Amino acid sequence: MRDGAQTHGVSFSLQDKLSIAQRLDDLGVRYIEGGWPGSNPKDMEFFKAIKKISLEDSEIVAFGSTRKKDITPKKDSILNALLETEVKTVVIFGKSWDLHVTEVLHTTLDENLRMVEDSIEYLKGHNLNVIFDAEHFFDGFKGDYEYALEVVKKADEAGAQVIVLCDTNGGTLTSDVQSIVKRTKAELKVPIGIHCHNDSGLATANTLMAVLEGASHVQGTINGLGERCGNADLCQVLPALHFKMGLRNLINNKPVSEQLKDLSSISKYVYELTNLPPNPYQPYVGKNAFAHKGGVHIDAILKQPRAYEHMDPFLVGNRRELSISELSGRASVMNMALRFGIKLDKQSQVVDKVLDEIKRMEAQGYHIEDADATVHLIFLKAMGYNLYPFKVQLWRVSTMKNDFKFTSGEVMVKVGDEVLYEASTGVGPVHALDQALRKALLKCFPQLKNVNLINYKVTVVDSASGTASTVRAFIEFKDDSLQWATTAISDNIIEASAMALIDGYAYRLIIDEIKKYTKNQENF
Ligand SMILES: [Zn+2]
């Protein structure tokens, strides 16, 4: 959590950190770095607040550094801030690269050794367990391996319980991690750990290699958050260690299979709290990690999932997605129909109609894969349902900018024989239109009262025409019992949005009835 908080663009509130700590505890993480009390006074609040929460598997540890040069540990504010947190275990980092000692700290190699030694001794003297992070160890080893080893041996003698070899700049290749960890392990009595940054895209590979060479303590972050390109992603490291390398008892000697089923969910949760968009391509936990698009792939997957999957997505709490796309065939249309509770016969004309419609839409620039309601509507239309309990006969928006901004929207909606006219102001044209539409619809359909728009995105489909380009609107809706999404495209941004809005409200109005009906039907 400490390294994750150093991610560009991420700022955790106190509550975020408390919530994440509890999720990490559920996952069974052994140690959670709660913060760096010496560098950030806000972190001290966390150590106070977390004491009131009981954790089952995790121990909260505080992070800091060796003392400053030329003073005694007792006078060092960072070491004393660590004591104030009242944790049982602390992590301190110290320099193991001569370049950092002489050119950054501007001190001597001997003084740095003393800093490592007496800082650890000071903390041990206050009954703390000490994990020592050997910062820049791999670069240090490549520069002056004798000195790098001297530093970690000093930490070992001073009583560190784990010595963590850090690839702080993230530039080390996996083959070098292998030889350096092997060589270092042979020199130390104490267990060793690994802390890898991802600047070469190798953080996970390097972490796994270190484990193969005997590291028994792994540091990482959820979703690979962290400084620059981030740290080793626990969402990749944990399933690899457990399912592929056979380390079955990662956590407090408990089998972890159950906890790892929480991995996709904790990944999403951390994205949500950090306000970062989830990475759909993230291995194991990403939305596309087990999504199949090609017709040949889908055909094979339906026969035997292992044909195109490296593991069962269920084990990490993810799920298989068979996307309907221009490549897909009848089998995937039928499979998609099942998702909506519709059983289609292989020979059914509905399958052809749906396939034709999807191909036509995709050629126009639609991405329908995320818009479940739009896909469902395609099926229902092909099955001959009347989809719209209302008809928007007219809509208009206007935006004026003078000394002030003024935007209004108006709609004319026909429900049965009744024609309703409503107008509203709004923040922008889409908002004004939505407000007017809701006003009209709520008169006849009060059940839409609790429907909220939770996501609204507009993407340019083809930018060649500049501001006259086709755009795709994507809207997510939610009410007390359902969440659904629609999409529409147009070369008019407001029209695309209006179409997606209208489909979204119509879908909510018809879906309960239709679900009841399609459930009892077979073989359309
Ligand atoms: Zn780091």
Boltz pocket constraint, residues with backbone or C-beta under 6 A from the ligand:
constraints:
  - pocket:
      binder: B
      contacts: [[A, 3], [A, 168], [A, 195], [A, 197], [A, 226], [A, 231]]
      max_distance: 6.0
